[in-house]
Amino acid sequence: MIKNKNVVKALVLAAGFWGMQSATHAVDSASLEIGSGNKTQLARVGLQWKWDSKWWQSNGTHIGGHWDLTLSQWRADRFHNIPGNSQNLIDIGFTPVFRLQNDNLKGWYLEGGIGAHYLSKVYDNNDRQFSTKFQFGDHLGVGYVFLNNLDVGLKIQHFSNGSFKQPNDGTNFAVLRASYAF
């Protein structure tokens, strides 16, 4: 039995988004991510919905993007700055992601996004403290989409509450991402 009510809520929310899709709003891809930073590891699953828009189209490239709905597990190894003391968090995130990409959506791309995240607990690890469960997550990344629609990327992601409440130490992750477009 799942004891953490936030995990149950996150799974119900994700199932609801999955069930709400129609032919015009079907999920376009799914992703798996792993990351590390500030003595914290994360594992993340996500669903993406592509935008039909192509901005600044020129020389076979354009800026496009997708919506990214994610569910993550964070495992911190230095809770309250005590070595070996762990903290586990669930993170639900929703991010618009912009990509500079080829018109055929294959090959190299650059991406960036800023989204909203809700953590199951207030993060306090390795002398980095958040004051709220709500955080902004922004990232910059690079990746490559193969001809078979496998998308592999690397991004640097930062979490903070935008200084609307202190402490706001923020934390950074290096994240490896793999996704597959349907």
C-alpha angles and dihedrals in degrees: 000000000000109000100184107086091199091060090052091048091050093050092048091049092050092047090049092053090047092050094046095063119115130189091274095044101038120146109267100195146357127219143199121201137182125189146166138202141135092017088303128117125201136196118192140183123195148179123215135202116198122225117232092216124105114194126191093006110191139144094001095310137093143168112258133143151169145240113256121204111187142182117198140182116211121196114193118194101197106048112181086004092288113136111241093013107123136206124193121202137180117217125197113193139180118191137172105220122201120204134193098210145150117277090244090054091236130113129022124358141175119215143183136178145170119205146160122263132186119202124204090226137015108271117239114164139140093354092309114116135184120201096204140039090228113083139169114233118201127177146178121203150163129213150154130237114208125213090258090059095254107145119200121182147162123215141175111225129193127196125198139133094244092253095286090130132019138267093050105160094151125201136231133218135192104218131195113204134193123181138167125214115218 
